[in-house]
Amino acid sequence: MLTDNQKKIKKFHKLCQVILNQDKIPYAKAYAQTGQGLVSLESIKVQVLYILNNLQYWRGDLARQTKAALKSL
């Protein structure tokens, strides 16, 4: 059974993969690529801030859902 922190880490890695599958957000993709290797929740929280900062011009339903999920971490 996964702990709450492990669930958050797994969710973050899935969100990074969603970002990596997009074409028009190159800087956020770079941070998401780095984020996939993180396993500390504290490091992930910092990385989320960098990713969100670089997603500010990403639009659409998937963008809203992804940003909201990142903010919930």
C-alpha beads as a LAMMPS data file, in Angstrom:
LAMMPS data file: protein, C-alpha beads

73 atoms
72 bonds

1 atom types
1 bond types

-500.0 500.0 xlo xhi
-500.0 500.0 ylo yhi
-500.0 500.0 zlo zhi

Masses

1 110.0

Atoms # bond

1 1 1 0.000 0.000 0.000
2 1 1 1.333 3.414 -0.955
3 1 1 1.689 6.185 1.589
4 1 1 0.204 9.619 0.914
5 1 1 3.633 10.990 -0.008
6 1 1 4.289 8.104 -2.410
7 1 1 0.932 8.765 -4.086
8 1 1 1.818 12.437 -4.534
9 1 1 5.201 11.543 -6.010
10 1 1 3.596 9.077 -8.423
11 1 1 0.977 11.662 -9.414
12 1 1 3.707 14.241 -10.020
13 1 1 5.608 11.858 -12.293
14 1 1 2.420 11.205 -14.297
15 1 1 1.831 14.948 -14.660
16 1 1 5.411 15.390 -15.841
17 1 1 4.731 12.811 -18.543
18 1 1 1.630 14.743 -19.664
19 1 1 3.751 17.877 -19.991
20 1 1 6.483 16.031 -21.883
21 1 1 3.905 14.902 -24.450
22 1 1 3.112 18.520 -25.385
23 1 1 4.856 20.437 -28.155
24 1 1 4.432 24.134 -27.381
25 1 1 5.891 24.372 -23.869
26 1 1 9.643 23.728 -24.250
27 1 1 10.822 25.322 -21.003
28 1 1 8.220 23.549 -18.892
29 1 1 9.204 20.312 -20.621
30 1 1 12.792 20.799 -19.484
31 1 1 11.670 21.178 -15.862
32 1 1 9.290 18.221 -16.201
33 1 1 12.136 16.086 -17.555
34 1 1 14.202 16.948 -14.497
35 1 1 11.187 16.361 -12.266
36 1 1 10.838 12.773 -13.393
37 1 1 14.021 11.914 -11.548
38 1 1 12.979 13.483 -8.253
39 1 1 11.852 11.316 -5.363
40 1 1 11.829 13.798 -2.474
41 1 1 8.501 15.521 -1.885
42 1 1 10.291 18.727 -0.880
43 1 1 12.263 18.751 -4.146
44 1 1 9.088 18.052 -6.080
45 1 1 7.296 21.000 -4.451
46 1 1 10.087 23.316 -5.618
47 1 1 10.049 21.798 -9.102
48 1 1 6.269 22.304 -9.309
49 1 1 6.803 26.045 -8.854
50 1 1 9.268 26.133 -11.742
51 1 1 6.976 24.083 -13.965
52 1 1 3.891 26.190 -13.179
53 1 1 5.818 29.381 -13.884
54 1 1 6.639 28.072 -17.346
55 1 1 3.082 26.896 -18.057
56 1 1 1.510 30.332 -17.762
57 1 1 0.784 30.606 -21.499
58 1 1 -0.344 27.001 -22.010
59 1 1 -4.099 27.049 -22.711
60 1 1 -6.958 24.564 -23.047
61 1 1 -8.772 21.956 -20.981
62 1 1 -5.752 19.701 -20.547
63 1 1 -3.690 22.704 -19.466
64 1 1 -6.261 23.720 -16.830
65 1 1 -6.527 20.181 -15.498
66 1 1 -2.763 19.701 -15.363
67 1 1 -2.115 23.037 -13.683
68 1 1 -4.826 22.394 -11.096
69 1 1 -3.386 18.964 -10.343
70 1 1 0.110 20.408 -9.939
71 1 1 -1.200 23.098 -7.594
72 1 1 -2.921 20.450 -5.466
73 1 1 0.405 18.774 -4.724

Bonds

1 1 1 2
2 1 2 3
3 1 3 4
4 1 4 5
5 1 5 6
6 1 6 7
7 1 7 8
8 1 8 9
9 1 9 10
10 1 10 11
11 1 11 12
12 1 12 13
13 1 13 14
14 1 14 15
15 1 15 16
16 1 16 17
17 1 17 18
18 1 18 19
19 1 19 20
20 1 20 21
21 1 21 22
22 1 22 23
23 1 23 24
24 1 24 25
25 1 25 26
26 1 26 27
27 1 27 28
28 1 28 29
29 1 29 30
30 1 30 31
31 1 31 32
32 1 32 33
33 1 33 34
34 1 34 35
35 1 35 36
36 1 36 37
37 1 37 38
38 1 38 39
39 1 39 40
40 1 40 41
41 1 41 42
42 1 42 43
43 1 43 44
44 1 44 45
45 1 45 46
46 1 46 47
47 1 47 48
48 1 48 49
49 1 49 50
50 1 50 51
51 1 51 52
52 1 52 53
53 1 53 54
54 1 54 55
55 1 55 56
56 1 56 57
57 1 57 58
58 1 58 59
59 1 59 60
60 1 60 61
61 1 61 62
62 1 62 63
63 1 63 64
64 1 64 65
65 1 65 66
66 1 66 67
67 1 67 68
68 1 68 69
69 1 69 70
70 1 70 71
71 1 71 72
72 1 72 73
